[in-house]
Amino acid sequence: MRVDDTMEHSFIFYQKTKQIMKNVREKRSIKKHLFSACATFLTMLLAFVANAQDGNAGINEANTKVRSYFSAGTNLMYAVGAIVGLIGAIKVYQKWNSGDHDTGKVAAAWFGSCVFLVIVATVIRSFFGV
């Protein structure tokens, strides 16, 4: 076998390999385009189905869920008020025992914050009709 024959066979093998790889790439490209077209079609179909839903039913369901959270929220505000009240009472007691002059100011602030939390929780509950 001559060197020219080996070179020619190598070149033919290279060309065949190149053609096979090109075909593989084209098949992958076709698969990608087919997948992309199917995904686009399914997304459009899903959007059509989603738009066909009743909007009022969703709004009423959201309204019901949000209203169900208000009782838990007002109870949480009452609990926070109780904790703040206890901490404030201890703080006022310590200032009163130490003979501090601004005890009245601290007591007024403590009492005001407790009343504010209770009033806010009650107003929210009555405002939203829960």
NORPERA-V674037 format. One record per helix or strand. SS is the DSSP state (H for helix, E for strand). FROM is the first residue (numbers start at 1). LEN is the number of residues. If there is no record, write none. Layout:
# NORPERA-V674037
ss->(SS:SS)
from->(FROM:FROM)
len->(LEN:LEN)
This chain:
# NORPERA-V674037
ss->(H:H:H)
from->(3:55:103)
len->(49:44:25)
